[in-house]
Amino acid sequence: MIKYFICLSLILLPLVYNVEGHKIEPSPWKPIRNVQLGSYVEIGRFAIEAHNKQSKEILAFVKNVRGKEQYDNGLRYALIIATRNSDGVAKNYEAVVFERHVMQDRVLESFKEI
């Protein structure tokens, strides 16, 4: 029962702030020390898959090069991702992915070549 109320409060708290007009400021960006950890690789792969679906381009994930993260009512990741296209040409892209933990979903916010 207590777990139910904790979960409910975590869901409703951001809504209360938004309804009352309070803006929760995002945290400063923090560098990610090891972008090769499984959870960051999963986010990098998600960014490539989402980009491929949106653009009809075929990029393959090679590795995360570096990244940073920010808390903003969820986690936002800015990753530099090494890729290869269907011709084998290597390029790096910056992908920004927002992940809402309450709703368990991810959104690709931006994806650009660098």
N, C-alpha and C positions, 0 to 999 in steps of 0.2 A: 504494500500500500504506500509506503514511504517512497519507494522507487517511482511509483506512478506520479506522485505529487512533484518529485524532483524533475522528472521528465517534462511534465506539464509546465512547470515554472520556466524551464529552459526554453520551451517553445514560445510561451506567452511573453516573457520578459522583453525580447526585441520588439514585439508588436506594441507593447505598452509604451516603450520609448518613442516609437515612430508615431503613435497616435497622439501623444502629448507634445510632439514637435521637437523632442530632444534628439540631437544628432550625436551618435556615438562616434567619436573620432577614431580612425584607423590607427593602428600602432605603426611605428616607424618600420621601414624595411630592414630585415636582418639577413645577412648572408647565410646561405646553406653551406655547412662545412663539408658534407659528403653527399654530393648529388647522385652518387652511384648506388645509394641505398635503395632497396626494393620499392618503397613507397614513392620515392621521387622518380624512379624509372617508370613506374606505373603511370604517374601523372604525365611524364614526357611522352610515353606511348599513347595515352589518351589524347594528348594535344595533336599528335601526328594523325591519328585515326579521325578525329573530328575535322581537322583541316582537309584531309583527303576526301571526306564526305561532302564538305562544303564546296570545295574547289574542283572536284573531279580529277585532281592531280594525284599522282602516285609517288609519295615519298615514303622512304623506309627509315625507321628509327635506327640510329647508330649508337649514340650515347648522349647523356647530358654532359655539357661542358662546365657550366656553372649556373648558379641560381640564387634567388633571394625569395624570402617569404614575408608576408604581412598578415596580421590578424585584422579582419574587418567584418565582424558578424559572420565569420567563417574564415577560411584561410585562402589567401591569394598567393599564387606562385608565379614568379617570373623566371623562366628557365631559358637558357641558351642551349639549343639542341642541335647536335650534329646529325645530318641526314644524308641520304643518297637518293637521287631520283631514279627513274626507270632506265636511264642511260648510264647509270653508275657515277654521275657527277655529284660530288660532295658539296654541300652548302650548309651554312649555319642559319638558324632561325631563332627569333625570340618569340616565345609563346607565353601568354599570360592566361592562367587557369584559375578560376574561382571555385572553391569547394565549400559547400554548405554541409556541415556535419549533422545538423538537425534533420535535414531532408535527405541526406545521403546522395547528393548529386553534384556533378561537376559541369562547369560551363567554360567553353573556350572563349575568352574575352577578346583576345587579339593574337595574331600570328603574322609575323613579318620577317622578311629576309634581312640579315645584317651582314 
